[in-house]
Amino acid sequence: MHWVRADASDFGGNLPIARSGHTAVNVGKSKVVVFGGFADRRFLVDIFVFDVDNGIWFTPDCTGSGSDGQVGPAPRAFHIAVAIDCHMFIFGGRSGSKRLGDFWMLDTDIWQWSELTGFGDLPSPREFAAASSIGNRKIVMYGGWDGKKWLSDIYILDTISLEWTELSITGSAPPPRCGHTATMVEKRLLVFGGRGGGGPIMGDLWALKGLIEEENEMPGWTQLKLPGPSPSPRCGHSITSGGPYLLVFGGHGTGGWLSRYDIYHNDCIVLDRISVQWKRLSTNNDPPPTRAYHSMTCIGARYLLFGGFDGKTTFGDIWWLVPEDDPIARRPLPRLPNISSESESIISNQSAQSVLQENLLGQDAVLELQKKLGISISSSDAQIKVVDDVNDKELLELSAKLAGEVLPASDHAVSIQAPREHWKDCAPNSIQLHELDALLRDYQRLIINQHNSA
């Protein structure tokens, strides 16, 4: 296989703007529909369509109305999108600090949105869930993050009757997670990776049976341990089905238990459905830059990669992954232009300080903590300059890991409560080594700030 960065000769029309956390689905063999995402500290609601037959990108003029009179869904990212026939169904996601639980359908023949009112076992609002179609009528959705906890529930939607059913399963099951992938392969749903409760990033593979009514199988999970070079633990990756392969690309993980930082990937690993083993995909040139929360779709023998985020930069580049005999495989690799970077860490000190004041511990608790830590506050100590918690890079990085998401700047002040709640509930011997710097610095900051306000 060969990576080729797309250029102007590959497409006509208006290309989609940079984003991450969007969705891209194949509608039949003639269209790829890109919806939503996150860029420049705002959530998006636009649609870009790639007309496969004509090689043209366009933005359709959509009609329709929802319960509050808007033409289509609210802006969002980290939602699910599944295509069945000419329809794209979306559910959930995030807009600002709000997790969404609304349900929409886009008819791509007439470009009309419809807000759908489901019934039955309605799923709770969530983001970072994963879903796949079951045949040409049903959708299965697994897991996600509801703002407070990681989820492990399974819902099946009948797109004709609009009835949701929560699947009841006994026996072993995967740990709750978000940022994973879920892909129907034959009669099984394969779930890989994601971020789990408490923050660890996972690399396990599970298969769920019992989703096809005609098979009369009892629903049940099986953890699969396949031979070959399995992908490293990751979340925010993509899995794309092409022929006999499932292609895993990108995502982010950690550098090990001593590392404080996320590591973003650009490797390709395939799950060979014929030999039932992992294989590392051989490419004879440099891959695209590392990224997560991108999209990858299969168009014939080609794969189309778009967008994503690497912790600093939101991408708007488009790449082809093609067979060696593809005509564009002989195109020389161009020098990458500078891609504009967006800052994810601009902090509102005024709102942060108000949240901090609301969450300070009482004087007695601080004095008790001061005593346990052996920290003595004198008049000179009170003048120590400590970094504000909303400017403490390591604390913010730990918050994002525990929350299982890349947070907009407006949420930093609230999100820093996540590690504090985590530490409060932890046994001392369960606190990870890489957390200690942030933990001790936060205790010092809390005690000094309380002393100064006394």
N, C-alpha and C positions, 0 to 999 in steps of 0.2 A: 504494500500500500504506500501511497505517496501523499504528503501534505502539500497543498497549494493554497496560497492566500488568494482569495477572489479579487479580481480587478474589474475595471469599468467595462471591459469587453464581455464579462460574464452576464451582466444584468442590464436591463433598461429600467426606467422609472425611478421612483424615490426610495432609496434604501432606508431601512429602519434605523432610528437613532440609538446610541449606546444605552445599555440597560443591563440589569441583572435581576434574577428572581422572576423573570417572565416565563411564559409558556409558549411552545411552538408545537403545533400538531399537524399531522398529515391528514388532509381531507380528501379521501380518495387517492388517486395517483396524480392529480392535476394541481393541487394547491397545498401550500404550507401557510398556516395562519399563526402569526405572532401576536400575542396579546399581553398588555400590561407590563409590569416590572417596576424597577426602582432605579432612579438616576438623579444626580444633582439634588439629593436630599428631598426628592418628591416622588410620590407614587403615580404611576402612569395608567392611562385607560385607553390608549390608542391601539389601533389594529393595523398591522402591515401584512400584506398577503403576497406570497411569491407564486406567480403563475408559472408552473413548471414547464408547460408546453411552449410558452412564448418567452421564457426567461425574463419576465418583467415583474418588478415589485410595484404594488399600488396600495393605496389607502382607500377602502370602500366608504361610501357615504351610507351609514347605517341608520335604520329607522327603528321604531319600537318604543315601548314605554314600560316603566316599572311601577311599583306600588306608590312611589313618591313623585311620579311624573317625569323622571329623567329618561333620556332616550335609551340608555344602556346601563351596565353595572357601574358602580363607583370605582374610582382608581384603586389599584391593588397590586400586590406582589406576593409571591410565595403561595399562590393558590394552586388548585388542580385544574387541569383542562383535559378533556377526553373527547375524541371525535368518533361519532357513530353515523355512518352514511354521510349526508351533507350537513350534519349538525355538529356544532361544538358546544359541549356542556362545560360550564365552569362552576366551581363551588369554593367558598371560603377565601382564605388569604388574609392579608393584612393591609390596612389603610391607616396611615399615621400610627397611633398607638392602639388602634382597635382591631381585634380579630373579627373576621366576618363569617357569617353563616348563611349568606344568601345564595340562591341557586338560579342560574341563568342558562338560556340556550340561544345560540346564534345560528340562524338558518343561512348558510353560506351560498345558497342559490339566489336568495333575494336580499341578503344582508339585512336581516331583521332580527333584533333582540327581543326575547320574551323572558320576563321574570316568571319563574315557575314556582308554584305553591305545592310542595310535596306533602305527603302525609305518612303516617306510620311511625317508625322509630327514627325521628329526625336527629341527625348528628349535631353535636354542639359546634359553635364557631371555632375555627382553628386555622392555623397556617402550617406550612412545611409538612403537610400530609402528602400521600402518594396514592395514585389511582390508575386503573387500567380498565379497558373495556372487556366484557365477557361476551364474545360473539358480537352480534349486531343489535343487541337490545339492552344489555345490562352493563352497569358500571360497578366495580368494587373499589372501595377506598379503605386505606389502612393508616392508622396512627396520626401523628402530628403533634402540635403544641398549642394549647389553648390559653397561654399567657400565665398559667400557674403550674401546669403539670404536663409531662410527656404522656402521650396516649398510646393505647394498644388495641383500641376497638376496631371492629371490622363492620363496614356497612355495605349493603348491596342496594343499588337503585335500579328499579325497573323504569326505563326511560319512556315506556308507553303509558303505564298506569301512574307513574310518578310516585310510587310507593317505595319508601325506604325500609329496609329490614336490617336490624343489627344481628349479626351472625353469632350464635352462641357456640363456644368451643370448649371442650374439656381436654385435659391432658396438658402436656408441655406446650409452651408458647414463647415467642420471642420477647425479650424485654421491651418495654415501651420506648418509642423513639420518634424522632422527627428528622427531616432532611435526608431521608432514605429514598430508595426507588422501589416501585412495585410494578411488576411486568407479568402479564398473562402469557404463559408458554404452554401450548396445548391445553391441558385441563388443570394446570396448576398456576398459582400466583407465586412468583418468586420475589422475595423481599431481600434487599441487600443494603448493608451499611446503615448510616444515620448516626445521630447523636442521641445518647440515652440519658435516662434520669441521673442527675448529679453531674452531667457534663461529659462522660467518656464518649469517645468516637469509636464506632464499632465496625468490624469487617466481617460479620457473620452473614451467612446465606440461609434463608428459610424457604420452605415450600408449603403452600396451603392447598389442601385438597377439599373436595366437597362443595365446589362452587357451581358445578354443572348439575342441574336438577335431574337430567336424564340418566346420570350415572348412579344415582341413589347412594352416594358415598357419604359417610358421616364426616362432617368438617373436622379437620385436624391438621396440626402443624408438624413438620419434620425438619430438623436442622440438617443441612447438607454439608458434608465435608468432602469436597471434590479434589482430585489430584491436580497437580500443576501449580504454576506460580499465581496464587490467588491475589487479588488486589489488596493493597494495604488498607487498614481501616480508614474510612472517609465518609463525609457527608457533603451535600450540595453537588454531587456528581450527576452524571447522566448515564442511563442505560438505553441503548438504541438497538432495536431488532432489525437485522438485515440478513436475509437468507437463513442459513443454519446457525448463525452466530448472534450472540448478544454482546454488544460492544460497550464496555465501561470506559468512560473518559472523564478525566479531571476530578474536581472535588477538593476538599481540604481535610487535613488531619492534623496531627501534632508530631513534633519531632522526637517523641518519646517522653518518658515520665520526668526527665530532668529539664525538658524544654518548656518555656513559658509561651511559646509562639506557635501559631498555626502555620502549617506548611501546605502550600497549594500545589496541585498536581497537574501534569499534562501528559500522563502516560495513557496508553491504550492496552487494555486487557480484554480478551474475548472469552466468553463461555461458549465452548463448542457443544452444541446440542446433540451432535451425532456421537462424538466420543465421550461426551459428558465429562469434560475436564476444562480447567482454565489453561489459556495459552496467552503468552505475551505477543501482541501484534508487532510484527517487524515492519518498521518504516525506514526508508533509506534516506531521509532528510530530516531537518530540524522540525519539531512539532510547533504548534502555536504556543504563545506564552501561557504559563500556568493560570488556572482560573477555577472558579466554582459558581454555582447558580447561573449557568449558561443554558443553552439549549442545543441539542443535536438531533437532526432528523435524517431519515434515510430516503433518498430519491433514486430509485433504480439501483445501480451499483455504486452510487456515490453517497457520501455522508456530508451534511451541511451543518457546520458549527457556527453559532452566532452568540455574541455577547458574553456576559459573565463578569466576575469581580475577583480580584486577587488580594484583597485586604487594603489596597490603596487606590487602584485604578478600576473604573468601570469601562468595559470594552464595548466597542461598536463595530469591531472587525468581523469579517465573514471568511470562513475557511472551508475548503473542500478536502475531504479525505477520499482519494480515488485509487482504483487499481493501477498497477504499473503500466498497463496498456491503454489507459485513458489518454486521449489527445492532450489534455491540459497537464498531464503528469510531466511533460517535457518542458513546461514553462519554467524559466529561471525564477528562483525565489527572490522577490523584491526586498529591498531594505525596508524595514518596518518604520513607518513614520511615528513621530511623537504622538501619543494618544493622550488627550486631555485627562487629567486626573481630578477626581472629586475628593474632597476632604470629608471623612466620616466622623471627624472628632472635633467639630466646632461646638463649644459648650456655652450654654446660657447660664452665666454665673448667678444671675439674680434668681431664676427659678430653682437652680440647684441649691442655693443657700436656703431658700424657703423650705424645700423638701428636707434638707439636712436638719434644720431647726425642729421640724415636726417629728423627726425620728431620733433625736438625741436621747440617750438613756438618762434615767434619773440620776441625781447626784449620788445617792447611796450606791447604786450599781456601779457607777464610775469609780467611786472611792474603793469599793471592794475589788474591782478589777485592777486598779492601780496597786493595791496591796498585794494581790496575787502575782502581778508581774514584777513587783519590786521596783516600780518606777516612782521616783521622788520628784515632785514638782516644787521648785523654788521660784523666787521672783525672777531669777535670771533664766531659769528653764522656761518660764512662761513667755519669754521673748523668742523662743526657738521658732524659726521659720519652717513650717511644714507645707508640703504641697497640698492644695485643696483636693478633696477626694474626687471631684469631677475632672481634675487635671492629672490624676494619678494613672498613668498609662497602664501599669501592670494591673491595677484594680479594675480598670475598664475592660481590659482584655479578658481577665478572669470572669467578669460579669457576663461578657458576651458568650464565653464558653459554657457557663452554667445555664444561661438562658437559651442556649442552642440556636443563636441567631446573630446576625450583624445588625446592630441597633442604630436607628437614626439618632442624630445628636440630641434631639429633643427628649429622648428617652433615657439618656445617660444618668440623670439625677435619680430617676426611679430605679433604674436597673442596678445601681450599686448596692441596693438593698439585698440583691440576690446572694452575693457572697456572704453578707452578714448573717442572713438567715441560714445559709449553708453551714457556716462556722458554728452558729449557735446550736445547731442540731447534731454537729459532729462530735464523736468521741475524740479526745486529744490524739490518740495514736492512729486515727484514720485520716488526719489532715496531711495532704500531700506536701512533699518537700518544696515543690515549686510555688506553693501558696504562702509560705512562711513570710517572705519579704513583705508582700502586700498586707498580710494579716497583722504583723507587728507594727507596720507603718500606720495602719488604720487605727489600731488601738492607741498608739502614741498620739495621733491626730485627735482622736476622740477625747482623750484625757486632757490634753493641752487646751483644746477649744472649750471644754467644760470648765477648766480651771480659770481661763481668761474671762469667761462670762460670769463667774461666781462673784 
